[in-house]
Amino acid sequence: MRKICVVTGTRAEYGLLYWLMKEIADDPGLQLQIIATGMHLSPEFGLTYQQIESDGFTISARVEMLLSSDTPVGITKSIGLGVIGFADALESLKPDILVVLGDRFEVLAAAQAAVIARIPIAHIHGGETTEGAFDEHVRHAITKFSQWHFVAAEPYRHRVIQLGESPERVFNLGAPGLDHLRHLHWCDRQTLEEFLGIKLLSPIFLVTYHPVTLDKQSPAIAMGELLTALDAFPQATVILTYPNADTGGRVLIEQIDQWVENNKHRARAFVSLGQQRYLSLMREVDVILGNSSSGITEAPALKKATVNIGDRQKGRLKAQSVIDVLEVNSNIITGIRQALSSEFQSLLSSVESWYGSGNVSLKIKETLKSVTLQTRKSFFDIGHVL
């Protein structure tokens, strides 16, 4: 029985991996192993490993690595702790394949340990670019650590090959997070209102803003601009989710909490909504605001407008439903007004996603089940550029 080990460190990443984990767990020819790490194990970020267990999965190992510090030194030390913890976990579990997704520093720690342990890696969502965050460097580094690549769009496949990966090991199957659109048991508006503790009166904004980790400017400045822009729409219902455990993230949480305290009649903030409630809420809102990848990937598939703020997602393929704006309150206000306009709203029904239409997890699982296990690989040379 082939043992496939999935690493997850954040609520968002777990949401994207859920259906792949389910496919592996339900296959009698495979054994699912799960390593929970990072934000999942942190009380500050909601102990979201409990969601994994409540979904019926068994966590095989827990790697404590997240220091209570979001400085560059703290994040770097967290990576070091992660490498040590993953070394022990992988030695104990001895998986045949390690599955990682995206560009988080927790995943970088796991990949380093797996390479030294001679465990082949399958990487999901490689080839993308996020020029405003050090995730950009992490993602491409993980590509070079990995044997197999599951990308979300054809231009990303070309980029992974450009990095020297052999074409027969790079699979363009789409974004696995879109599988939720096929399988999710959607929450209706009343159920959402009961959970959120607020009436969802239009216009409804869903806001997630993460630190831009390669920007020398404090992320607090950009968050201040965003919150000032929200003040220009006093009739809007605003639901905010906390940022990831990135450099400078804690000050954003303080700003969010203070703004919500001043707007209790129309705003709520949450550490985590869970994938079911988050996507169900996304289906109800008028505008997705911030710089989360969900505004780039899932929102267009749900025919929703996104106001994408700043450079964090710079370089990603974006549908026509995405409006890019600077981290300046006047620009954000203009973007929101454009997104709410009847002209823009009428265009949303014809928006097409770059990232497929779902049913991706089954294809990834079948590929992992059939590939020849190997850790060696040759650099694929696309030719000399004059």
Secondary structure, 3 states (H helix, E strand, C coil): CEEEEEEECCHHHHHHHHHHHHHHHHCCCEEEEEEEEHHHHCHHHCCCHHHHHHCCCCCCEEECCCCCCCCHHHHHHHHHHHHHHHHHHHHHHCCCEEEEECCCHHHHHHHHHHHHCCCCEEEECCCCCCCCCCHHHHHHHHHHHCCEEEECCHHHHHHHHHCCCCHHHEEECCCHHHHHHHHCCCCCHHHHHHHHCCCCCCCEEEEECCCCCCCCCCHHHHHHHHHHHHHCCCCCEEEEECCCCCCCHHHHHHHHHHHHHHCCCCEEEECCCHHHHHHHHHHHCCEEEECCHHHCCHHHHCCCEEEEECCCCCCCCCCCCEEEECCCHHHHHHHHHHHHCHHHHHHHHHCCCCCCCCCHHHHHHHHHHHCCCCCCCCCCCCCCCC
